[in-house]
Amino acid sequence: MSHKRLLTKGLGITAAILAWPQPQTLAQSVFPNTSPTEINQLSVPQTLSIPPLRQSELLPGNITESVAGGQDLTTPPRLNAVITRELPALWQMRVPIEQVGSLYAIYETRADNGGVNQFSSEQRSDVEVPIVLESLPIIEISRDQNTNTAVVQGGVRLKIDLSTAEIAGTYSGELTVVVNQR
């Protein structure tokens, strides 16, 4: 295979990876424009779109690479394999004030093809990327002394592993939130 052909192939793969859109997440219920009114009623967005990947997220720092010979053309480019996104205000809930410190949230993603803690490609449902979910702290955002309740909110950190993705395109799934009390 000629050096010119290898260079073209390497540049094509790099361009495809850089143009790769960010997976989207779907959630489970309606997010009201105001704070939740019912006690222990979870308010989350119906549909949550995560913005597409930016070049700065894929490339590790300000790196430049050069090709010294034909062998360098087959070396894959250095890219960040895991993209981290934080959704700090994903949900809200009104709770009795005495419960504020005892709440915890459980998060799970389910790919459109049924895979747990993954997103699947919208073009080919058999292609998946794993998602690691980390709970963010639950914080109190308001307090109503008249009703002895507080509004709390929580979120999640998504770590999306692109190293196993086989094709470029849109990946999606559903994000489930369950809030419990210790």
C-alpha positions in Angstrom: 0.0 0.0 0.0 1.5 3.4 -0.9 2.3 6.1 1.6 -0.2 8.4 -0.1 -3.0 5.9 0.3 -2.1 5.3 4.0 -2.0 9.0 4.7 -5.4 9.4 3.1 -6.8 6.5 5.1 -5.4 7.9 8.4 -6.7 11.4 7.7 -10.1 10.0 6.9 -10.3 8.0 10.1 -9.2 11.0 12.1 -11.8 13.3 10.4 -14.5 10.7 11.1 -13.6 10.6 14.8 -13.5 14.4 15.1 -16.9 14.7 13.5 -18.4 12.1 15.8 -21.6 13.5 17.5 -22.1 13.2 21.2 -24.6 10.5 22.4 -28.0 11.8 23.5 -29.8 10.8 26.7 -33.6 10.5 27.1 -35.2 10.8 30.6 -38.4 9.6 32.1 -40.9 12.4 33.1 -41.8 16.0 32.7 -39.7 18.8 34.2 -42.0 21.7 35.4 -41.0 25.3 34.9 -41.3 25.8 38.7 -40.1 23.9 41.7 -41.9 20.6 42.5 -45.1 21.2 44.5 -45.9 17.7 45.7 -43.8 16.1 48.4 -41.5 13.3 47.2 -42.5 13.9 43.5 -39.4 13.6 41.3 -39.1 16.3 38.6 -36.8 15.5 35.7 -36.6 16.6 32.0 -38.7 14.6 29.5 -35.9 14.8 26.9 -32.3 15.7 27.7 -30.0 16.4 24.7 -26.3 16.3 25.4 -24.4 18.7 23.1 -22.2 17.2 20.4 -18.5 16.5 21.2 -16.1 19.4 20.8 -12.7 18.9 19.3 -11.1 20.0 22.6 -12.8 17.1 24.3 -11.3 14.5 21.9 -7.8 15.8 21.7 -5.6 15.6 24.8 -4.3 19.1 25.3 -2.7 21.2 22.6 -0.8 18.4 20.8 0.6 18.4 17.4 1.9 15.3 15.6 4.0 14.8 12.6 4.7 11.9 10.2 8.3 10.9 9.8 7.8 7.9 7.6 5.4 5.3 6.2 5.2 3.4 9.5 3.9 6.6 11.3 0.9 6.7 8.9 -0.6 3.5 10.4 -0.2 4.7 14.0 -3.6 5.8 15.3 -4.0 9.4 16.5 -3.9 10.1 20.2 -7.5 10.8 21.3 -9.3 10.9 24.6 -11.2 7.6 24.7 -13.4 8.6 27.7 -15.5 11.7 27.5 -16.9 13.1 30.8 -20.1 15.1 31.1 -21.7 16.5 34.2 -25.4 17.0 34.6 -25.5 18.7 38.1 -29.2 19.9 38.1 -30.8 16.8 36.4 -33.7 16.5 38.8 -35.5 18.2 41.7 -37.7 17.0 44.5 -39.6 18.6 47.4 -39.1 16.7 50.6 -39.7 17.2 54.4 -36.8 19.1 55.8 -35.8 16.3 58.2 -35.2 14.0 55.1 -32.8 16.3 53.3 -29.6 14.7 54.7 -30.8 11.1 54.2 -31.5 11.1 50.5 -29.5 9.3 47.8 -30.0 8.7 44.1 -29.5 5.7 41.9 -28.9 6.2 38.1 -29.0 3.7 35.3 -28.8 4.1 31.5 -30.5 1.7 29.2 -29.6 1.6 25.5 -32.3 1.6 22.9 -31.4 -2.1 22.3 -31.9 -2.9 26.0 -28.3 -3.0 27.1 -27.8 -1.7 30.7 -25.4 1.2 31.4 -24.8 1.8 27.7 -25.9 3.9 24.8 -26.5 2.2 21.4 -26.0 3.6 17.9 -29.2 4.8 16.2 -27.8 3.5 12.9 -26.9 0.0 14.1 -28.5 -1.1 17.4 -25.8 -3.8 17.9 -23.1 -1.2 18.3 -22.9 0.1 21.9 -20.7 2.4 24.1 -20.4 1.8 27.8 -21.5 4.5 30.2 -20.1 4.8 33.8 -22.5 6.8 36.1 -21.3 8.6 39.2 -23.8 10.4 41.5 -23.2 14.0 42.2 -24.1 15.4 45.6 -27.7 16.1 46.4 -28.0 19.8 47.5 -30.8 21.8 49.0 -31.7 24.7 46.8 -34.7 26.2 48.8 -36.6 25.8 52.0 -40.2 26.6 53.0 -40.6 27.0 56.7 -44.4 27.3 56.3 -44.7 23.8 55.0 -41.5 22.4 56.7 -40.2 21.3 53.3 -37.1 21.8 51.1 -36.5 21.5 47.4 -33.4 19.4 46.7 -31.7 18.7 43.4 -29.2 16.1 42.2 -27.3 15.1 39.2 -25.0 12.6 37.6 -21.6 12.5 36.0 -21.5 10.4 32.7 -18.2 8.8 31.6 -18.7 7.7 28.0 -16.2 5.2 26.8 -15.7 5.8 23.0 -12.9 3.3 22.7 -15.3 0.5 21.9 -17.4 2.4 19.4 -17.3 0.8 16.0 -19.1 3.5 13.9 -19.6 7.2 14.0 -23.0 8.7 14.5 -25.6 9.4 17.1 -25.8 7.1 20.2 -28.8 7.2 22.5 -30.6 5.6 25.4 -32.7 6.3 28.5 -31.5 7.6 31.8 -33.5 6.4 34.9 -33.3 8.2 38.2 -34.5 6.7 41.5 -34.3 8.7 44.7 -34.4 6.8 48.0 -33.9 7.6 51.7 -31.4 5.9 54.0 
